[in-house]
């Protein structure tokens, strides 16, 4: 007996692994920009403490990781992927429409 996949239409329109990897890299760059303050604080602490960074900068590291995770978790990735799908669809439609 044949069964349908859970995703249905979405499975047919799924992104390739290469495209998903590229989207994740784009999202990481966006997250780094959004978390610039916490990344900068951790970097400053790391420069100041040197080899003791693991022990001395735990709070800054936790704040940075929390911020980055907030912007790169699966929910954020799915939302970003959906936004990019809409953007690509608009670009495709614009390319198909006659200029005039």
N, C-alpha and C positions, 0 to 999 in steps of 0.2 A: 504494500500500500504506500503510495507516494504521499509525502507530507510537505507542506510549504515551510519555507524558512520563516523564522519569526519576523525578520526585517521586511519581508515582502519586497515592495518597490525600492526601498532604501538599499537593500542588498545589491540590486541591479545597478544602482547609481553610486555605489561605494567608491571611495577614493582608492587609488593604488597605494601600495606601501610607500613608494617613493614620494608621492604627493603628500601623504599624511606625515611623513618624516619632515618634509619641507615646511608644512604648516606648523608642526610642533616647534621647529627651529624659529620660525617667524614669531610664534607666540612667546617663546623664551626671550627673544629680543624685546618684545613689547613689555613683558613682565619685568625685565631688567630696568627698562626706562621708568615704569610705574613704581618700582621699588628702589629707585635711585638713592633716596635718602638712607634707607636701611642698609643698602649695599655699601654706600660711602662710609657709613659709621662703622660697619664691620671691617672694611678695608683699612680705615684709619687705625682702628684698634689693633688689627693684625700687624700693620707697619710698626706701631708703637711697641707691641709686646713681643714681636719676633717669634722665637721658638715656644713661647708660653701662650701662644694664641689659643690653643685648644682649651686651656684652663682659664685664661683671663678674659676671653671674648665670648663666652657662652651665651650671655644675654643678647649681644648684638647678632650673634650667629642664629639664635633662635628667632629673633625678630625678622631677620633677613629671610630665613627659610620659611617662616610663616607667611610673609608677604609673597614670596615667589610661589609657594604652593597655592595660595589663594588665587593667583592669576594663571597657574598652569595645571590645575587639577582637571580631571576628566570633564566635569561640568563646564568649566571655562573653555576647554579644548573643543567640546561639542558645539558650544555657542559660537566660538570663533570659526569653526569649520562651516557651520550653517551660514554665518555672515559672509564668508568667502564664496560659498555656493551661490548665494543671492547676487553677490557682486559679479561673479563669473557669468551667471545667467544674463544679467543686464548687459555686460560687455558683449556677449554673444548675440543678444537681440539687437543691440545697437549696430553691430557689424553686419547683421543680416538685413537691416532696414535700409531702403534706398535713401541715399543722401539727396537732399533737395532743398 
